[in-house]
Amino acid sequence: MPCPDGVYGQLAASFRDALASGLGNAGRGRSEELMVKRYGLMSSVSNRTRPIEVLMYALTFTSGIIDAVTILGLGDIFASLMTGNVVYIGMGLGGYDEVSPLRSVFAIAAFVLGSILAGRLATQFINRAVGSWLLVVCTIEVLFILGAAGAALQIGPDGPPDPLSMQVLIAIGMASVAMGLRNSTILRLSIPDLKVTVLTLSISGFGADIGSGKSDQQKQLRRLFSIALIGAGATCGAMLFYRYGVAVPLCLIATIVATATFAFSRTAEARLIVSEL
C-alpha cells in the first residue's frame, strides 16, 4: 500500500534535520580540533578559567621568584628575562663595573640550550597528549632547578663571595637552561595574554586596548593578574633570599612547578592532542 505524500515529506524532513545535526556536531568537533592544532590550547573563546591558565599563572609567579633570586644571589643576572642580560652586557661593555658581561653571556647561552632542548622535545610529542609532553618538560625543568639549588647551597643572604666562582656559574647555567626550556615550551603552546615573562607585551596590549575602546574585560584581567603575579613572585623571592639564601627559594620553585604541572596533567584538557607545534 503506498504511503501518502505527507508521510514521505515528514520522513524526508526528519532525515534532513538529523543529518544536519550530526554534521553540525562533527563540524564543531573538527573545528575545535583544528583550533587546538593550529592556534594552541587557549584559542577557543571561554569565559571560565581553564586548567592551562592556572598552570600558566603558577609559572608566572615562579618566574618572578627566580629572577629576583638570581639577581640578588648570583650577582645581577637574569635566569628568565633575557632582555635584562642583553642590557647588562651593553652596560658592562660601556664601562659599568657593577655587572659582568661574561656571566650575562653565559646565562644567554644556557638559555638558548634550554630552548633547543624544548624544540627537540616538542617534535617528539606531536600527535600525543599535551599533558604527557608538559610532564616531561616539567620533570627536566625541576631537575635543572634543583641542580641549581644544589650548586648554590652555600650561597647565603649576603650573596656569593666570588660572582665568577664555579658554583655560581653552575647555578646560573642550570637555572637558565630550565627557563629556556620553559619559555620555549610556553611559546609553542601559543596562549594569548599569558606570556609568563614578557610582560612588556601584556602592558602594551592593556594600554592599547583601553585606547582603542575595544577592551575585553576577561583579557584585561588576565594581563593584570600576570603583571601582579610577577611582582608578587619577585617580592616572595627577595624575602626568601634575605632570610634563607638562594637554595630555599629555588626548591620552592621546583615544588610549585611540579605540583601545578601534575595537577594539570590530571585534567581533561591535558588529554588534548596538539599536532602542529
N, C-alpha and C positions, 0 to 999 in steps of 0.2 A: 504494500500500500504506500503510495508516495506521500512524503511529508509536505505539509503546506509551506509556501514560500516564507511565511513569517518565522517558522521554526528554523529554516536554513539561515535566515538573516540573523536571528538571535545567536545561533551557534557560531556563525562567522564573526559576529561582533565580539563574542566571548573569547574566541581564539585569538583575535587581534589584540584584545586587551591583555590576555595572559602573555602573549608573545612580547608585546611592548614592555610589560612589567619585567619580564625575565631579562630582555635585552638591556633595559634601563639599569637593572641591578648589576648585571655583568659589566656594563659600560662604566658604571660608577666605580666598581671594584678595580677594573682595569685602569681607570683614570687615576685612582688613588695610588695604585702600584707604580704607575709611570711617574707620578709626582714624587713619590719616595725615591725612585731610582734617579731621576734627573735632578731634583732640587733639594733633596735631603729630608730629614725627618720632620722638620718644622715648616714645610712649605704649605701644607693644608691649613686652612683657617680654623682656629679653635678658640673658644672663649674660656677654656679651663687651663689650669696649669698642668702641663704634661710631664710625665716622669723624666724625659730627656731634659726638660727645663730645670727641674730640681737638681739633676746631676750637674748641669752647667753652672747653676748658682753655687753649688758646693765647690766646684773647681775654681770659680771666680774668687771666692773667699780665700781659698788656699793660695791663689796667685798673689794676692796682697800680702799674705804671710811670708811667702818665700822670698819675694823681692825685698821686703823690709829686713828680713834676717840676713840675706846675703849682702845688702848694703851696709848694715851695721856690724855684722860679724865677720864678713870675709873681705872687707876693705873696699867699699864703694864699688860694688859690682852688681849687675842685674842678672838673675838667672832666667827670668822670663821676658822682661821688657827689653828687647834688643836695641830699640831706639836709644835708650839711655846709654848703652855700651858704646854705640857709634858716637854719640855726643861726647862721652868721656874720652874716646880715642882722639877726637878732634881737639878737645881741651888740653889733653896731655901733649899732643904734638905742637900745640900753640904756646906751650910753656907753663901750663898749670901743673904744679908739682904734687898736688894732693891726690891725683888719680894716676893709675898705671895703665897706659895703653896696652902693655903686654898682657895683663890679666883680662882686659876687655876683649882683646883679640882672641885669647884662649877661650873665653866664655862664648863668643860668637861661633868659633869653630866647633865647640862641643854642641852648641845648639843646632848647628847645621847637621852634625852627625845624627842627632836625635831625629831631625826632620827626615833625613834619608831613611832611617830605620822605620819611621812611620809610613813612608811611602811603600817600602818593601812589604810591611805587614798588611797594608791596605790591599795590595794586589793579591795577597794570599787568602783574603776573606771575601772576595767577590762571590756573589750568589750564596752567601752564608748569612746567618742571623747576625744583626748588628750587635746584639748583646754579647755573643761569644767573642767577637772582634774587640769590643771595648774591654772585656775582661782580660784578654791577653795584653792589650796596651796598658791597662791598669797595673797588672802584675809586674811588667817590666819597669814601668814608671816608679812604682813603690820600691822595687829593689834598688833602683838608682838613688832614690831619695834616702833610703835607709843607708846605702853606701856612703852618701854624702854626710849623713848624721854620724856614722862611724868614724869617718875621716876627721870630722870636726868635733869629736867627743871632748877634746881637751881645750876647746876654744870657749872661754867664759864671757861674761858680760863686758869685760874690758877689751874684747876683740883679740885678733891674733898678734903675737909678738912680732912675727915676721910675715907680712902680707904676701910674700913670694915663696913661703915655705912649701914643701911638698904636700903637707896635709891640707893647706889652704887651696892649692891648685887642684888637688884631687876632689875636694869638696865642691869647688866651683865647677869643675868638669862634669861631675856626676849630676849635680843639680841642674846644670844647663842642658845636658843630654835629656834628662827627664822632661824638662819644659819644652824642648824642641819636639820630642815625641808627642807630648800632649797637644801643643798648639797646632801642629801639622795635622793631627788626627781630627781636632775640632774643626779645622779649616775644611777638611773633606766632608764633615757632617753638614756643612752649609746651614747653620742655624742662625736665622736673622736676628739682629739686635742682641745677640748674646756672644760677644767676641772674646769673653773671658779675660783678655789682657789689653786689647787695643781699644781703650776707652775713648780715644780721640774720635773714632767713627761714631760711637754712641752719643757723645756730647754734641758732635756736629749734626747728627741726624735729629737729635732732640730739638736743637735750636732751629734747624731748617724747617722741620715740620710745624713748629709754632709759627714761624714767619710766613709759611705758605698758607696757613689757615686750614690745613688738612691733617691736623694732628689726630692720631689714633690713640685712644686712652690706654688700651692694653699694651701697645707697643711702647708708648712713652713710659709706662710704669716699669716695663722690663728694663728699659735703658736706665732709669733712675735707680732701680734696685741693683743693677750690675755695678753702677758707679759707687753706690753706698757699700756694697759688699767688698769691693776692692779696698776702700778706705777702712772699713771695719777690719778686714784681714790684716792690713798694714798696722793698724793700732794693736791688734792682738799679737802680731809678730814682734813688734817693738817691746811690748810689755813682757812677753815671754823671754825674749832675748836678754833684756836687762835684769831679769830675775834668774834665768837658768842657763844662758848662753845659747849656742847655736843648735845643739843636738836635739833638745827637747821640742822646740817648735817644728823642726823637720820631721820628727817622729809623729807629731800631731798631724802634720800634713799627710803623711803616709796613711795614718789611721782614717782620716776623713775621706781621702780618695778611695781607699779600699772599701770602706763601708758604703759610700754613696754609689760606687760602681756596682757592687754586689747587689744592693737594693734595686738598682735599675735593671739588672740582669734578670730579676725575678718578675718583672712586669710584662704585660702583653706586648708593649711597644718594643721591647728588646728582641722580639721574635721577627720583626720586620726584616725583609731582605733588601739590601742596598746593592744593586748590581753595577751601577755606573758610578764609580768613585773618582 
